Amino acid sequence: MDRHDGPTIERRLGGALEPVIGQVYFSPECHAAYAELGFSPSQHEADGVALPDGPAYFTSRGSVMGQVSGHVVASAFAVFNPEAVVPSVTYGWQLTDAATICDARDRGAIGQLERILGNEPEGRDRVAELLVRATDGLKVEGRPLAAGVSGLPDPDHPLGVIWRRGDLLREYRGDNHTAAWIGADLDATEIGILTELYWGLPARSYSRTRAWSDEQFDAAEERLRSRGLLTAASTFTDAGRELREQIEVTTDAMMRPVLDRLGDDVEELVDLLTPWGAAVREAKGYLSSGPHDLADRASARH
């Protein structure tokens, strides 16, 4: 598929997987499990979807890499301001340890999937088979979050393999994306600004959730203008738009090992996951429009 004809199969796979796996960050079961460990419960929502407590989010997701410092978590997550991440993780390790919160994360993620989809959603065994094929022996060099997930056993639950291997695949793509924008000589604030433009979002809306200040965004915009990537009005130049699209193209290319494993069956996997994701969204287990949806729309425009 030509990239100008719409989302590539790599992006469609990421989009189909996202609500099924990314629901871990909005799962009431997860929020309750973290609150039992001493974190604050979910205190905000967006269109009926429960949003995570910050320290619980950073600590739980980071726990797949072990009991690492907040600096390591900030580096792996890449787009968040370390000034927010480091104290959150330091606080988190005062409440719990990596193994305990990682187990709570697993139980909460699987719990929400079980509540919404049941233990035997249509195509369960085939999805598990394809996700195992996609991830078994997948090389994770330079991919810290994917490496962390790959070192964890599959949970002993009817949906356990799907949860674990799906999380690995999601983090693998995320790590690849980080490598792509780092390779384009961008930093966290710069990629945030370019991504909002690429997705068609208001400036400093989505990227604001990453805890950067206006002063830091101002400086990032000036750097992007000096590289010829933004206009004086902070809109894309042709070079800026092309660079941002190239980051997606590079990310797609780095998904080649997964696509090679799946072969023609990748379309079947997308088709099986898509109604699951729709059910998760309908049950308010994931946002009605997430990053992959916005990226797909951008692909269609470009």
Contacts in CASP RR format, 6 or more apart in sequence:
PFRMAT RR
TARGET T0000
AUTHOR 0000-0000-0000
METHOD contacts of the structure
MODEL  1
MDRHDGPTIERRLGGALEPVIGQVYFSPECHAAYAELGFSPSQHEADGVA
LPDGPAYFTSRGSVMGQVSGHVVASAFAVFNPEAVVPSVTYGWQLTDAAT
ICDARDRGAIGQLERILGNEPEGRDRVAELLVRATDGLKVEGRPLAAGVS
GLPDPDHPLGVIWRRGDLLREYRGDNHTAAWIGADLDATEIGILTELYWG
LPARSYSRTRAWSDEQFDAAEERLRSRGLLTAASTFTDAGRELREQIEVT
TDAMMRPVLDRLGDDVEELVDLLTPWGAAVREAKGYLSSGPHDLADRASA
RH
1 8 0 8 1.000
1 9 0 8 1.000
3 245 0 8 1.000
3 248 0 8 1.000
3 249 0 8 1.000
3 299 0 8 1.000
3 302 0 8 1.000
4 302 0 8 1.000
6 296 0 8 1.000
6 299 0 8 1.000
6 300 0 8 1.000
7 295 0 8 1.000
7 296 0 8 1.000
7 299 0 8 1.000
7 300 0 8 1.000
8 252 0 8 1.000
8 299 0 8 1.000
9 259 0 8 1.000
9 266 0 8 1.000
9 267 0 8 1.000
9 270 0 8 1.000
10 173 0 8 1.000
10 251 0 8 1.000
10 252 0 8 1.000
10 255 0 8 1.000
10 259 0 8 1.000
11 248 0 8 1.000
11 252 0 8 1.000
11 292 0 8 1.000
11 295 0 8 1.000
11 296 0 8 1.000
11 299 0 8 1.000
12 270 0 8 1.000
12 296 0 8 1.000
13 255 0 8 1.000
13 258 0 8 1.000
13 266 0 8 1.000
13 269 0 8 1.000
13 270 0 8 1.000
14 169 0 8 1.000
14 170 0 8 1.000
14 173 0 8 1.000
14 292 0 8 1.000
15 292 0 8 1.000
15 293 0 8 1.000
15 296 0 8 1.000
16 269 0 8 1.000
16 270 0 8 1.000
16 273 0 8 1.000
16 274 0 8 1.000
16 277 0 8 1.000
17 166 0 8 1.000
17 169 0 8 1.000
17 170 0 8 1.000
17 273 0 8 1.000
18 170 0 8 1.000
18 286 0 8 1.000
18 290 0 8 1.000
18 291 0 8 1.000
18 292 0 8 1.000
19 276 0 8 1.000
19 277 0 8 1.000
19 278 0 8 1.000
19 280 0 8 1.000
19 281 0 8 1.000
19 285 0 8 1.000
19 286 0 8 1.000
20 113 0 8 1.000
20 162 0 8 1.000
20 166 0 8 1.000
20 273 0 8 1.000
20 276 0 8 1.000
20 277 0 8 1.000
20 280 0 8 1.000
21 109 0 8 1.000
21 163 0 8 1.000
21 166 0 8 1.000
21 167 0 8 1.000
21 169 0 8 1.000
21 170 0 8 1.000
22 170 0 8 1.000
22 286 0 8 1.000
23 109 0 8 1.000
23 112 0 8 1.000
23 113 0 8 1.000
23 280 0 8 1.000
23 285 0 8 1.000
23 286 0 8 1.000
24 30 0 8 1.000
24 105 0 8 1.000
24 108 0 8 1.000
24 109 0 8 1.000
24 112 0 8 1.000
24 167 0 8 1.000
25 52 0 8 1.000
25 57 0 8 1.000
25 61 0 8 1.000
26 49 0 8 1.000
26 50 0 8 1.000
26 51 0 8 1.000
26 52 0 8 1.000
26 284 0 8 1.000
26 285 0 8 1.000
26 286 0 8 1.000
26 287 0 8 1.000
27 50 0 8 1.000
27 108 0 8 1.000
27 109 0 8 1.000
27 111 0 8 1.000
27 112 0 8 1.000
27 285 0 8 1.000
28 42 0 8 1.000
28 50 0 8 1.000
28 112 0 8 1.000
29 107 0 8 1.000
29 108 0 8 1.000
29 109 0 8 1.000
29 111 0 8 1.000
29 112 0 8 1.000
29 115 0 8 1.000
30 52 0 8 1.000
30 56 0 8 1.000
30 60 0 8 1.000
30 104 0 8 1.000
30 105 0 8 1.000
30 108 0 8 1.000
30 109 0 8 1.000
30 112 0 8 1.000
31 41 0 8 1.000
31 42 0 8 1.000
31 50 0 8 1.000
31 52 0 8 1.000
31 53 0 8 1.000
31 56 0 8 1.000
32 41 0 8 1.000
33 104 0 8 1.000
33 105 0 8 1.000
33 107 0 8 1.000
33 108 0 8 1.000
34 41 0 8 1.000
34 53 0 8 1.000
34 56 0 8 1.000
34 60 0 8 1.000
34 101 0 8 1.000
34 104 0 8 1.000
35 41 0 8 1.000
36 104 0 8 1.000
37 95 0 8 1.000
37 96 0 8 1.000
37 100 0 8 1.000
37 101 0 8 1.000
37 104 0 8 1.000
38 95 0 8 1.000
38 96 0 8 1.000
39 53 0 8 1.000
39 55 0 8 1.000
39 56 0 8 1.000
39 59 0 8 1.000
39 92 0 8 1.000
39 95 0 8 1.000
40 53 0 8 1.000
40 55 0 8 1.000
40 56 0 8 1.000
41 53 0 8 1.000
42 50 0 8 1.000
42 51 0 8 1.000
42 52 0 8 1.000
42 53 0 8 1.000
43 51 0 8 1.000
43 53 0 8 1.000
44 50 0 8 1.000
44 51 0 8 1.000
45 51 0 8 1.000
46 287 0 8 1.000
47 284 0 8 1.000
47 287 0 8 1.000
47 288 0 8 1.000
48 284 0 8 1.000
49 284 0 8 1.000
49 285 0 8 1.000
49 286 0 8 1.000
49 287 0 8 1.000
49 288 0 8 1.000
50 284 0 8 1.000
50 285 0 8 1.000
54 88 0 8 1.000
55 88 0 8 1.000
55 89 0 8 1.000
55 91 0 8 1.000
55 92 0 8 1.000
56 92 0 8 1.000
57 88 0 8 1.000
58 70 0 8 1.000
58 73 0 8 1.000
58 77 0 8 1.000
58 80 0 8 1.000
58 85 0 8 1.000
58 88 0 8 1.000
58 89 0 8 1.000
59 73 0 8 1.000
59 88 0 8 1.000
59 89 0 8 1.000
59 91 0 8 1.000
59 92 0 8 1.000
59 93 0 8 1.000
59 95 0 8 1.000
59 96 0 8 1.000
59 101 0 8 1.000
60 101 0 8 1.000
60 102 0 8 1.000
60 104 0 8 1.000
60 105 0 8 1.000
61 73 0 8 1.000
61 77 0 8 1.000
61 105 0 8 1.000
61 145 0 8 1.000
62 68 0 8 1.000
62 73 0 8 1.000
62 76 0 8 1.000
62 77 0 8 1.000
62 89 0 8 1.000
62 98 0 8 1.000
62 145 0 8 1.000
63 98 0 8 1.000
63 99 0 8 1.000
63 101 0 8 1.000
63 102 0 8 1.000
63 105 0 8 1.000
64 102 0 8 1.000
64 105 0 8 1.000
64 145 0 8 1.000
64 148 0 8 1.000
64 149 0 8 1.000
64 152 0 8 1.000
64 167 0 8 1.000
64 171 0 8 1.000
65 72 0 8 1.000
65 73 0 8 1.000
65 76 0 8 1.000
65 98 0 8 1.000
65 144 0 8 1.000
65 145 0 8 1.000
65 147 0 8 1.000
65 148 0 8 1.000
66 98 0 8 1.000
66 99 0 8 1.000
66 102 0 8 1.000
66 148 0 8 1.000
67 93 0 8 1.000
67 97 0 8 1.000
67 98 0 8 1.000
68 98 0 8 1.000
69 86 0 8 1.000
69 89 0 8 1.000
69 90 0 8 1.000
70 82 0 8 1.000
70 85 0 8 1.000
70 86 0 8 1.000
70 88 0 8 1.000
70 89 0 8 1.000
70 90 0 8 1.000
71 82 0 8 1.000
71 86 0 8 1.000
72 144 0 8 1.000
73 85 0 8 1.000
73 86 0 8 1.000
73 89 0 8 1.000
74 80 0 8 1.000
74 81 0 8 1.000
74 82 0 8 1.000
74 85 0 8 1.000
74 86 0 8 1.000
74 89 0 8 1.000
75 144 0 8 1.000
76 144 0 8 1.000
76 145 0 8 1.000
77 85 0 8 1.000
77 145 0 8 1.000
78 178 0 8 1.000
78 182 0 8 1.000
78 188 0 8 1.000
79 178 0 8 1.000
79 188 0 8 1.000
79 191 0 8 1.000
79 192 0 8 1.000
79 207 0 8 1.000
79 210 0 8 1.000
80 188 0 8 1.000
80 210 0 8 1.000
80 211 0 8 1.000
81 188 0 8 1.000
81 210 0 8 1.000
81 211 0 8 1.000
81 212 0 8 1.000
81 216 0 8 1.000
83 211 0 8 1.000
84 211 0 8 1.000
85 211 0 8 1.000
92 101 0 8 1.000
102 152 0 8 1.000
106 155 0 8 1.000
106 160 0 8 1.000
106 163 0 8 1.000
106 164 0 8 1.000
109 163 0 8 1.000
109 167 0 8 1.000
110 155 0 8 1.000
110 157 0 8 1.000
110 159 0 8 1.000
110 160 0 8 1.000
110 163 0 8 1.000
112 280 0 8 1.000
112 285 0 8 1.000
113 159 0 8 1.000
113 162 0 8 1.000
113 163 0 8 1.000
113 280 0 8 1.000
114 157 0 8 1.000
114 158 0 8 1.000
114 159 0 8 1.000
115 283 0 8 1.000
116 279 0 8 1.000
116 280 0 8 1.000
116 283 0 8 1.000
116 285 0 8 1.000
117 159 0 8 1.000
117 276 0 8 1.000
117 279 0 8 1.000
117 280 0 8 1.000
119 158 0 8 1.000
119 159 0 8 1.000
120 158 0 8 1.000
121 276 0 8 1.000
121 279 0 8 1.000
122 272 0 8 1.000
122 275 0 8 1.000
123 272 0 8 1.000
124 158 0 8 1.000
124 159 0 8 1.000
124 162 0 8 1.000
126 268 0 8 1.000
126 272 0 8 1.000
127 162 0 8 1.000
127 269 0 8 1.000
127 272 0 8 1.000
127 273 0 8 1.000
128 161 0 8 1.000
128 162 0 8 1.000
128 165 0 8 1.000
130 262 0 8 1.000
130 265 0 8 1.000
130 268 0 8 1.000
130 269 0 8 1.000
130 272 0 8 1.000
131 161 0 8 1.000
131 162 0 8 1.000
131 165 0 8 1.000
131 166 0 8 1.000
131 169 0 8 1.000
131 269 0 8 1.000
132 161 0 8 1.000
132 165 0 8 1.000
133 261 0 8 1.000
133 262 0 8 1.000
133 265 0 8 1.000
134 165 0 8 1.000
134 169 0 8 1.000
134 258 0 8 1.000
134 261 0 8 1.000
134 262 0 8 1.000
134 269 0 8 1.000
135 150 0 8 1.000
135 165 0 8 1.000
135 166 0 8 1.000
135 168 0 8 1.000
135 169 0 8 1.000
135 172 0 8 1.000
135 258 0 8 1.000
136 261 0 8 1.000
138 146 0 8 1.000
138 150 0 8 1.000
138 168 0 8 1.000
138 172 0 8 1.000
138 257 0 8 1.000
138 258 0 8 1.000
138 261 0 8 1.000
139 257 0 8 1.000
140 146 0 8 1.000
140 147 0 8 1.000
140 148 0 8 1.000
140 150 0 8 1.000
140 172 0 8 1.000
140 175 0 8 1.000
141 147 0 8 1.000
142 175 0 8 1.000
142 179 0 8 1.000
143 171 0 8 1.000
143 172 0 8 1.000
143 175 0 8 1.000
143 176 0 8 1.000
143 179 0 8 1.000
144 175 0 8 1.000
145 171 0 8 1.000
145 174 0 8 1.000
145 175 0 8 1.000
146 168 0 8 1.000
146 171 0 8 1.000
146 172 0 8 1.000
146 174 0 8 1.000
146 175 0 8 1.000
148 171 0 8 1.000
149 164 0 8 1.000
149 167 0 8 1.000
149 168 0 8 1.000
149 171 0 8 1.000
150 168 0 8 1.000
152 164 0 8 1.000
153 164 0 8 1.000
154 160 0 8 1.000
154 161 0 8 1.000
154 164 0 8 1.000
154 165 0 8 1.000
155 161 0 8 1.000
155 163 0 8 1.000
155 164 0 8 1.000
157 163 0 8 1.000
169 258 0 8 1.000
172 255 0 8 1.000
172 258 0 8 1.000
173 251 0 8 1.000
173 255 0 8 1.000
174 251 0 8 1.000
176 251 0 8 1.000
176 254 0 8 1.000
176 255 0 8 1.000
177 247 0 8 1.000
177 251 0 8 1.000
179 254 0 8 1.000
180 247 0 8 1.000
180 248 0 8 1.000
180 250 0 8 1.000
180 251 0 8 1.000
180 254 0 8 1.000
181 191 0 8 1.000
181 247 0 8 1.000
184 243 0 8 1.000
184 246 0 8 1.000
184 247 0 8 1.000
184 250 0 8 1.000
186 194 0 8 1.000
187 220 0 8 1.000
188 210 0 8 1.000
188 212 0 8 1.000
189 207 0 8 1.000
189 212 0 8 1.000
189 216 0 8 1.000
189 217 0 8 1.000
189 219 0 8 1.000
189 220 0 8 1.000
190 220 0 8 1.000
190 223 0 8 1.000
190 224 0 8 1.000
191 247 0 8 1.000
192 206 0 8 1.000
192 207 0 8 1.000
192 210 0 8 1.000
193 203 0 8 1.000
193 204 0 8 1.000
193 207 0 8 1.000
193 217 0 8 1.000
193 220 0 8 1.000
193 221 0 8 1.000
193 224 0 8 1.000
193 230 0 8 1.000
193 234 0 8 1.000
194 224 0 8 1.000
194 229 0 8 1.000
194 236 0 8 1.000
194 240 0 8 1.000
194 243 0 8 1.000
194 244 0 8 1.000
195 206 0 8 1.000
195 207 0 8 1.000
195 244 0 8 1.000
196 202 0 8 1.000
196 203 0 8 1.000
196 204 0 8 1.000
196 205 0 8 1.000
196 206 0 8 1.000
196 207 0 8 1.000
197 203 0 8 1.000
197 235 0 8 1.000
197 236 0 8 1.000
197 241 0 8 1.000
197 244 0 8 1.000
198 236 0 8 1.000
198 241 0 8 1.000
198 244 0 8 1.000
198 245 0 8 1.000
198 295 0 8 1.000
198 298 0 8 1.000
199 206 0 8 1.000
199 291 0 8 1.000
199 294 0 8 1.000
199 295 0 8 1.000
199 297 0 8 1.000
199 298 0 8 1.000
200 294 0 8 1.000
200 298 0 8 1.000
201 294 0 8 1.000
203 234 0 8 1.000
204 214 0 8 1.000
204 217 0 8 1.000
207 217 0 8 1.000
221 230 0 8 1.000
221 234 0 8 1.000
224 230 0 8 1.000
224 240 0 8 1.000
225 231 0 8 1.000
225 232 0 8 1.000
225 234 0 8 1.000
228 237 0 8 1.000
228 239 0 8 1.000
228 240 0 8 1.000
229 236 0 8 1.000
229 237 0 8 1.000
229 239 0 8 1.000
229 240 0 8 1.000
229 243 0 8 1.000
230 236 0 8 1.000
230 237 0 8 1.000
230 240 0 8 1.000
231 237 0 8 1.000
236 244 0 8 1.000
241 302 0 8 1.000
245 302 0 8 1.000
248 295 0 8 1.000
248 299 0 8 1.000
259 266 0 8 1.000
262 269 0 8 1.000
277 286 0 8 1.000
280 286 0 8 1.000
281 287 0 8 1.000
281 288 0 8 1.000
END
